Amino acid sequence: MRRISGAVGRLSAGFRLPQENKVKEPLEQIAADLVAKALRAGATSADVVAVEGEEFSSVVRLGKIESLKEAGSKSLGLRAFVGTRSASAYSSDVSALDRLAERTVQMARFTSEDPASGLPDAALLGRHAGDLAIYSEDIRGLSTDEKVSLARRAEEAARAFDPRIVNSEGSSFEAGHGLKVFANSLGFVESYRESFCSLSVVPVASQNGSMQRDYWYSAAHSLAQLEAPESVGRKAAERSVRRLGARKVPTARVPVVFDAETARSLAGHVFEAARGDAIFRNASFLAGKLGERVAGENITILDDGLRHGGFGSRPFDDEGVAASSRPVIENGVLRTYLLNSYAARKLKMQTTGNAARGVAGPPGIGPKNFYLAPGIHSPDEIIRSAKTGFYVTELIGFGVNTVNGDYSRGAAGLWIENGELAYPVEEVTLAGNLREMLRHVEMVGSDLEFRGAIAAPTVLVTGLTVAGA
């Protein structure tokens, strides 16, 4: 762990910024200086998040550029503590740090005391030493024309896939890279670089007066890992075409197969239920369940901040706590909640390093790489196992209650007959309870693929009602 440098003298509460090492980035020095200014202004402790970077986005529709944006930014967020009182503020003006520090400390003096607030235990601070592969220079080397061309190529491939592709809602390419710095008055100052790029396309298919749309996308930390534009376009068109002729089905209680993209949302609901802030508010069906069986034995869910190239991988969280990996549910048994320092103190536990923070406001709780561990079954094998069932490819709405587990979401996909995909289905509702769904995952797929910080393979769930016509 590197220490904050700078000859700033003795500060409030007897704290001295260490001298032994030099910061490596100018933004690190700015963050360290802001911590020092907050202490001088009367804070008993403080932390700072600082970010700088560049972002690009373009949308191409029917071969023409609809929007194009390139932007660079630099901003800082300060959290100041006066005892157990705290306040946060942020600014993009690095020339006015004294005013930011004074204003934030002044606000903190007028807030309510909260014994759970404060910085993490100094012993937990640190960073993962290895290369997590979350930054690549190849994105920075792309010209604007090359970036726009990627979106154009994806849309062209979609439109050429099938004559029934008659329109497009557009294709987009986004990219960015930046530096994130964290510093606090415990002497911690560290930073890391991250890059990302994504490509998506939404083609429209038509047949016999009926129109359908679907999408596909790819995302990565480097251009070299991004799926080829032609592949993204063809997959999006294939998904749109297969929805033509969609119909409703009678209400039935049948096995439901969630494809990997929709199964990811199930993992997301579990993450929301395992968040420490939901637990200490008693607003989760997982509250009070540590060490108990909450899912089938074939369910293991991990939160892994060390995954190579993961979208949630970080050398440390947004409180400076070193990255780690841990099971959340292991063979069906709930092993931990996901915590930042505040939630950990409320629950009399130790933070799991899940603090997530932008420059504005205090840390929340976010996923690292939160995922359902893959099983041994291929998606085709899972589909073949269902004599009659519903294969879900799209979920609509947010009808999930993490307090009691009630689950109700609109859905579209394909009907399964005799173990084969028979015809497209739309305008149905899936109804059940998430607590029971976790216990009735009959098969887990082998097709785990990360397209974000939350992921899951294909799963088959029994006990759900498909409410249709």
Phi, psi and omega in degrees: 000126180275149184254153179294134180254173176124133180276085186250000177077187182277135184249182180300156180062020177072016184272135176239130175290124184296154186252349199287336181233155180258143174292154185258342183239141176304324181292331175296318180295320178298316179296317178298319178297322180293322174302313181298320180295322178296320178294319177297327181282356176117001177290144174274338173200164183197157169218160185222135168248131179228137181224146170215146181178184179229143179229149178224140172213142177217146175234126177246131177227125182053040175084353182249147180287122177265326178208151181210126182220131172229130183211146173238149183208159173215130181207159182226144174237130181246135170242121183244140178245137168239095190066236179259013173265147181209158175208157180231148175206161180217163181201152172255005180259098183283357178269358183236042184290326179300315181295320178299315180296312182297317181295318182293317178296320178298317178297320181300324181297337183260000179273169180282150175290143179217106184300341181275350183279159178139173178284161177289168174300131183302332181292342182270350183286146179160187179216150173292130189277338185279172177276116181272358177058049178250007180222136178221139179284343188295336178290321182295335184278354182283135173280166178299318179299320180294321179295315179295323180298325179298316178294318181296317180296322179295317180293319179299319179295322179294315183291333180274352187293321187204138179298343178282350171281107188249349183203178180210139171271001174117162176232140183230145171234130178232147179206156178192162175207152182191175179242134176240132182239141171230135178219147174215174185279004171274003178096011182265131169213120182213166180208164172208156177255149180217147175225159177206157170207151180212151181222130180216156178212144183232090179276157180242128180250151181220142177199127179053041177080357179259140180237143179221150175230152171208190187208168164207159182204164174222146180217146182199167174277343181223153179298324182298333181269353182286140176298144182301140181305320180296323178292317178298316181296315181296319180295319178297317180294319178300318180292324179292315183296320183291350177271352180297139182080019181298146181222168171275163176232155176297151177300132182205156174256104187223163173299141180240127177256118174268123175293172187300326182289320179277331176297332177302325179293328177296317176299322178298322178294322177295319177302314180299322181287336182267357179295137182299326180292327174290327182289311184288343173272359183057041182246037181212143177288353176265357180300133178075014186252008180304133180082359181256158177283122181239358182207172177294160182296341180274007182253115170233124180240128183243156172235104194240104179277359185251005184296130182296120179075011182289149180287341177253008181285135178211146177291338177201160181273187186276020165237005180087008180280132185300144180297151181207171177229139181202150172283138174266310170240127183237114184049041175091351184259131179287119185258330183203162165260168180255123195227146159260184185295322182295310180296324179298317179293322178298326183261002182057046179231186178251140179304145176263007179075035180252021176295132180228129187207137165270199179279342182257131174084172180283168180295140168260204178236125181230164178282153163274248167254098187261115187208153172278122181299139183291155175257208186249357188262136174285157177303320179298321179295321179295316179297317181296337182287344184260117176294316173224137181183187183230125179260113187269127177241350178210137175242143186233138177084178186227045185276062179233125180254106183283353176287312182245356177089357181304134186231124177207112182220144171292152185210159172218157180170221182225143179277143180255127174228127180053040175076013179230152176287120190260310182199158182284150183229141176216169175057048173238166179235135173265130182230135178180205178222129186300325178300317180284325179300320179296331179273349184238034169278105187278329181218141178240129185283168179261005191260041178295128177216132183270123172237009179184188183284346177240134185210159176199153172274179174300139177224150173250126182239133175257165176089009179261148174260128173262106183267116182234229184291000000 
